[in-house]
Amino acid sequence: MNINKMTALVLLLTVFLFYPACEEDGPTSPEIIGLDVEVVGVPVIFETDMTLDVDDVGALAVLHGLQTEGKATILGVSYNEVHPLAPDAIDAINTYYHRGTIPIGIYKKSLIEPDPCDYFSASRNDDVDNMEHDLSDNSVVDAVELYKQILAVQEDSSVVVISVGFLNNLYDLLKDPEGYALVEKKVKLLAVMGGLHGDDFNFVRHNLVGQTQYVIEHWPGTLVVTDDGGDIITGETLSSRTPADNPVRKAFELEWGVGPNRGRSSWDEITVLYAVYGTKYYREYWEGNGSLSNGYTWNFEKGYRGYAEPKDDSQIEREIERLMTLAPPND
């Protein structure tokens, strides 16, 4: 046999022997940058629809304040809307707090009637998405993949998931067998912002009520709903107490288009504080029920499904404002 024929035979055998194994393994998951963070305080994954309202921005600022004080660690931010500029805006906020390596998960499917935004937009150069940030030093990946890789390296029954938006990412996570198993093993609490009875936004918007029901029915651990915050106004001192390059301040100013010192209801910030502080400032209720607009009702059960509300609105308001205006850490 000549050398050319021998070479061809070797190549053919190589393809025959190794190709089926490669095909069986399938594509590898992307390696997520930013998983090696040291956890101090409560380890948190923040699930947000940061787009239409600015309380999501305030909630992320509160989380950063809690991390600066050693009370929480942001493991990742998962985005359940579909605005293409949201990862830039989220990263700009994280970068301001010197945590620009926090990985970001995104919902890669479509939504019915996606929401617009007043504080990030391709038509303006001074929006939050254009403020200082660099997406090359972290990862922007599919939300389910983000959850699976983060949860896989955390302690059992340690992670708190805070959902202040829609439940589509969490629905997809539970539908993934590996994802469900990791939630069951690693997650301590899911704190959800949404109306306890007949919610008309977070639980139903974009025709997602079915996904909401599935998550409430099938979440394998503790799920607590909060819906207070409408009368708790925060963000009013951002313009007077934080610098102009603060993207949180910028978002609140652009949300209203009327300049500084305009606050907003604090639904999402309420959920963040409960998720980290627990009963310090909140009452928990384990008797009663909740309901969705499609007629689905769920019953409370100690340690499984419940509801939480602030003990003192003014105390909560002061704490949110304090954390929201806390300066970035000195590195």
FIROVO-583428 format. One line per field, with one value per residue (C-alpha): residue in three letters; x, y, z. Coordinates in Angstrom, 1 decimal. Layout:
! FIROVO-583428
residuo c(ALA,...) $
u c(X,...) $
v c(Y,...) $
w c(Z,...) $
END
This chain:
! FIROVO-583428
residuo c(MET,ASN,ILE,ASN,LYS,MET,THR,ALA,LEU,VAL,LEU,LEU,LEU,THR,VAL,PHE,LEU,PHE,TYR,PRO,ALA,CYS,GLU,GLU,ASP,GLY,PRO,THR,SER,PRO,GLU,ILE,ILE,GLY,LEU,ASP,VAL,GLU,VAL,VAL,GLY,VAL,PRO,VAL,ILE,PHE,GLU,THR,ASP,MET,THR,LEU,ASP,VAL,ASP,ASP,VAL,GLY,ALA,LEU,ALA,VAL,LEU,HIS,GLY,LEU,GLN,THR,GLU,GLY,LYS,ALA,THR,ILE,LEU,GLY,VAL,SER,TYR,ASN,GLU,VAL,HIS,PRO,LEU,ALA,PRO,ASP,ALA,ILE,ASP,ALA,ILE,ASN,THR,TYR,TYR,HIS,ARG,GLY,THR,ILE,PRO,ILE,GLY,ILE,TYR,LYS,LYS,SER,LEU,ILE,GLU,PRO,ASP,PRO,CYS,ASP,TYR,PHE,SER,ALA,SER,ARG,ASN,ASP,ASP,VAL,ASP,ASN,MET,GLU,HIS,ASP,LEU,SER,ASP,ASN,SER,VAL,VAL,ASP,ALA,VAL,GLU,LEU,TYR,LYS,GLN,ILE,LEU,ALA,VAL,GLN,GLU,ASP,SER,SER,VAL,VAL,VAL,ILE,SER,VAL,GLY,PHE,LEU,ASN,ASN,LEU,TYR,ASP,LEU,LEU,LYS,ASP,PRO,GLU,GLY,TYR,ALA,LEU,VAL,GLU,LYS,LYS,VAL,LYS,LEU,LEU,ALA,VAL,MET,GLY,GLY,LEU,HIS,GLY,ASP,ASP,PHE,ASN,PHE,VAL,ARG,HIS,ASN,LEU,VAL,GLY,GLN,THR,GLN,TYR,VAL,ILE,GLU,HIS,TRP,PRO,GLY,THR,LEU,VAL,VAL,THR,ASP,ASP,GLY,GLY,ASP,ILE,ILE,THR,GLY,GLU,THR,LEU,SER,SER,ARG,THR,PRO,ALA,ASP,ASN,PRO,VAL,ARG,LYS,ALA,PHE,GLU,LEU,GLU,TRP,GLY,VAL,GLY,PRO,ASN,ARG,GLY,ARG,SER,SER,TRP,ASP,GLU,ILE,THR,VAL,LEU,TYR,ALA,VAL,TYR,GLY,THR,LYS,TYR,TYR,ARG,GLU,TYR,TRP,GLU,GLY,ASN,GLY,SER,LEU,SER,ASN,GLY,TYR,THR,TRP,ASN,PHE,GLU,LYS,GLY,TYR,ARG,GLY,TYR,ALA,GLU,PRO,LYS,ASP,ASP,SER,GLN,ILE,GLU,ARG,GLU,ILE,GLU,ARG,LEU,MET,THR,LEU,ALA,PRO,PRO,ASN,ASP) $
u c(0.0,1.4,1.7,-1.1,-3.6,-2.3,-2.9,-6.4,-7.2,-5.9,-8.0,-11.1,-10.7,-10.2,-13.4,-15.2,-14.0,-14.2,-17.1,-19.9,-18.6,-18.4,-21.9,-23.2,-21.6,-23.3,-22.2,-20.4,-21.9,-20.2,-17.8,-19.3,-16.9,-17.5,-18.5,-15.5,-16.8,-16.3,-19.7,-20.3,-23.7,-26.8,-25.9,-28.4,-29.5,-31.5,-34.3,-35.5,-37.6,-35.6,-37.3,-40.6,-40.3,-37.3,-37.9,-35.9,-32.9,-33.5,-33.7,-30.4,-28.9,-30.2,-28.6,-25.3,-25.6,-26.2,-23.2,-21.0,-22.1,-21.3,-24.9,-25.4,-23.4,-24.9,-24.0,-25.7,-28.5,-31.1,-33.1,-36.6,-37.6,-36.1,-34.9,-31.5,-29.9,-30.7,-27.5,-25.5,-27.6,-27.3,-23.6,-23.3,-24.9,-22.8,-19.7,-20.5,-20.4,-17.0,-18.7,-18.6,-17.8,-21.2,-22.6,-25.9,-28.5,-31.0,-34.3,-33.6,-37.1,-39.7,-42.3,-45.7,-45.6,-42.2,-41.9,-40.2,-37.8,-37.3,-33.8,-32.0,-32.6,-30.5,-31.8,-30.0,-26.3,-26.7,-28.8,-27.8,-26.7,-24.1,-22.6,-19.2,-19.2,-17.4,-19.3,-16.0,-15.1,-18.2,-20.6,-24.0,-25.6,-28.9,-30.6,-31.1,-27.5,-26.6,-28.7,-27.3,-23.7,-24.1,-26.2,-23.8,-21.0,-23.0,-23.6,-26.7,-29.8,-28.0,-29.1,-31.9,-33.5,-35.2,-37.8,-39.1,-40.2,-41.8,-41.4,-40.5,-36.9,-37.8,-40.4,-37.7,-35.4,-37.9,-38.7,-35.0,-34.4,-30.9,-32.2,-35.0,-32.6,-30.3,-33.1,-34.3,-30.8,-29.3,-32.0,-33.2,-35.9,-37.6,-38.9,-41.4,-42.7,-46.3,-49.9,-51.1,-54.6,-55.5,-52.0,-52.3,-48.6,-45.8,-47.8,-49.8,-48.0,-46.9,-49.5,-47.3,-49.9,-49.5,-45.8,-46.5,-48.9,-46.4,-43.7,-46.0,-47.2,-43.9,-41.2,-39.7,-38.9,-40.0,-41.8,-42.8,-44.8,-44.5,-46.8,-46.3,-44.5,-46.9,-47.0,-43.3,-41.6,-37.8,-35.1,-35.9,-32.4,-30.4,-29.7,-28.6,-26.6,-25.0,-22.7,-23.8,-22.1,-24.3,-26.4,-29.1,-29.5,-29.5,-32.2,-34.5,-34.0,-34.7,-37.7,-39.7,-38.0,-38.4,-35.0,-33.8,-35.4,-38.4,-39.0,-40.9,-42.9,-40.7,-42.3,-39.1,-36.9,-39.4,-38.8,-35.0,-35.0,-37.3,-35.2,-32.0,-33.3,-36.1,-38.3,-36.1,-38.4,-41.2,-44.1,-44.4,-47.8,-48.1,-51.9,-54.1,-53.9,-53.1,-54.8,-54.1,-56.4,-57.0,-58.7,-55.7,-55.5,-52.6,-52.6,-50.0,-48.0,-45.3,-41.9,-43.4,-45.7,-46.3,-46.6,-44.5,-45.2,-43.3,-43.8,-43.2,-43.4,-41.4,-38.6,-38.4,-38.5,-35.5,-33.5,-34.1,-33.1,-30.0,-28.9,-29.8,-27.6,-24.7,-21.4,-19.5,-16.9,-13.3,-11.3) $
v c(0.0,3.4,6.2,8.3,5.3,4.5,8.2,8.2,4.9,6.3,9.5,7.4,5.2,8.3,9.8,6.5,5.8,9.3,11.1,9.1,9.9,13.6,13.5,11.8,14.3,17.3,20.9,21.9,24.6,28.0,28.7,31.5,34.2,35.4,32.2,32.2,35.0,34.7,34.4,36.6,36.9,35.6,34.3,35.8,35.4,38.5,37.9,41.1,42.6,45.9,47.9,49.5,50.6,52.0,50.1,47.2,49.6,50.6,47.0,46.1,49.2,48.0,44.6,46.2,48.2,45.0,43.4,46.4,45.9,42.1,41.0,39.5,38.4,38.9,35.6,36.6,38.8,37.1,39.1,38.0,40.8,41.0,44.6,44.2,47.1,45.7,43.7,46.9,48.8,46.0,45.8,49.6,49.5,46.5,48.3,51.5,49.4,47.8,44.5,44.5,40.7,39.6,37.3,38.1,35.6,36.5,35.1,34.1,33.5,36.1,37.8,39.2,43.0,43.6,46.5,49.8,51.7,55.4,55.0,53.0,53.6,53.4,56.9,58.7,58.9,59.7,56.7,54.1,51.6,54.0,54.7,53.1,49.3,46.5,43.3,41.6,41.0,39.0,36.6,37.2,33.7,31.9,32.4,28.6,28.0,30.8,29.3,25.8,26.8,29.1,26.7,23.8,25.4,26.7,25.1,23.0,24.9,28.2,30.3,32.9,33.7,37.1,37.5,41.0,40.5,37.7,33.9,32.8,32.1,30.2,28.2,27.2,26.3,24.0,22.4,21.5,18.2,19.2,22.7,21.3,19.0,21.9,24.1,21.4,20.8,24.3,26.9,28.0,30.5,32.0,35.5,36.7,40.2,40.0,40.6,38.0,38.0,38.9,40.3,42.4,42.7,40.4,37.3,37.8,40.3,39.0,36.2,34.4,33.5,29.8,29.9,31.7,29.0,26.3,27.9,28.4,24.8,23.1,25.1,22.4,24.6,27.7,30.4,33.6,36.4,40.1,42.8,45.8,48.9,51.1,53.7,53.4,56.1,55.9,57.3,60.9,61.7,60.0,63.4,65.1,62.3,60.5,61.6,62.4,59.2,57.0,55.0,54.4,58.2,58.5,55.9,57.6,61.0,59.7,57.6,60.8,63.2,66.0,66.2,65.2,64.2,62.3,59.0,55.9,53.1,50.4,47.1,45.4,46.9,45.5,42.0,42.3,43.4,40.6,38.0,39.1,40.3,37.8,38.5,41.4,44.0,41.7,39.6,36.2,34.5,30.7,30.5,31.8,31.6,33.4,33.4,34.2,35.9,32.6,31.2,29.2,29.3,28.1,27.5,28.7,26.1,26.7,26.6,26.0,28.7,32.0,35.8,38.6,42.2,45.0,45.6,49.4,51.1,54.2,52.0,50.1,53.3,54.7,51.5,51.3,54.9,54.4,51.3,52.8,55.8,54.0,54.7,52.0,50.1,51.3,48.6) $
w c(0.0,-0.9,1.6,0.2,0.5,4.0,5.1,3.6,5.5,8.8,8.3,7.5,10.5,12.8,11.6,12.0,15.5,17.0,15.2,16.9,20.3,19.5,18.2,21.3,23.6,21.9,22.2,25.4,27.7,27.6,30.5,32.5,33.7,37.3,39.1,41.4,43.7,47.4,49.1,52.1,53.6,51.7,48.2,45.7,42.1,41.1,38.5,36.9,34.1,34.3,31.5,32.0,35.6,37.6,40.9,39.4,39.2,42.8,43.9,42.2,44.0,47.3,46.6,45.9,49.2,51.0,49.4,50.4,54.0,53.8,54.1,50.6,47.5,44.0,42.2,39.0,37.4,35.3,32.8,31.9,29.5,26.0,25.5,23.7,25.7,29.1,29.6,29.0,31.5,34.1,33.6,33.9,37.3,38.4,37.1,39.1,42.2,41.1,40.4,36.6,36.4,37.7,35.0,33.3,32.1,29.4,28.1,24.5,23.3,22.2,24.3,23.3,23.2,24.8,27.1,26.3,28.6,29.5,30.9,28.2,24.6,21.4,20.4,23.3,24.1,27.8,28.8,31.4,28.8,27.5,31.0,31.9,31.5,29.7,28.9,27.9,31.6,32.4,30.6,29.0,28.5,28.3,31.7,32.3,31.7,34.1,36.8,36.3,36.4,39.4,41.5,40.7,42.7,45.7,49.1,49.5,50.6,50.5,47.5,47.6,44.3,44.2,41.4,40.8,37.2,35.2,35.9,32.4,33.1,36.3,34.3,31.8,34.6,36.3,32.9,32.6,34.5,35.6,36.5,38.6,40.5,41.2,42.4,44.8,46.2,46.2,46.7,50.1,49.2,46.2,47.1,44.4,43.9,42.6,43.6,46.0,44.5,40.9,40.0,36.8,35.9,37.0,37.0,33.8,31.5,28.0,28.4,31.0,33.5,32.6,33.3,36.6,37.7,36.8,38.9,41.9,41.6,41.0,42.8,45.0,48.0,49.9,47.8,49.5,47.8,48.6,47.1,49.4,48.3,46.4,49.2,50.0,47.9,47.5,45.3,46.2,47.5,44.7,43.0,46.1,47.8,44.8,42.0,38.4,37.1,39.2,36.7,39.4,39.8,36.0,35.6,38.2,36.5,33.0,34.1,34.8,32.4,35.0,36.5,40.0,43.3,42.0,43.9,42.9,44.6,46.1,45.2,44.1,46.8,49.4,48.0,48.1,51.7,52.8,50.9,52.7,56.1,56.6,59.6,60.9,59.3,58.0,59.1,57.5,57.0,56.6,56.7,53.9,50.1,46.9,43.5,39.9,37.4,35.6,38.6,40.0,43.8,46.0,49.8,52.2,54.2,56.7,55.0,51.6,50.4,52.2,52.2,53.8,54.5,56.3,60.0,59.7,56.3,57.4,58.8,55.5,53.5,55.4,55.0,51.2,50.7,52.8,50.9,47.5,48.1,49.6,47.9,46.0,48.1,48.3,46.4) $
END
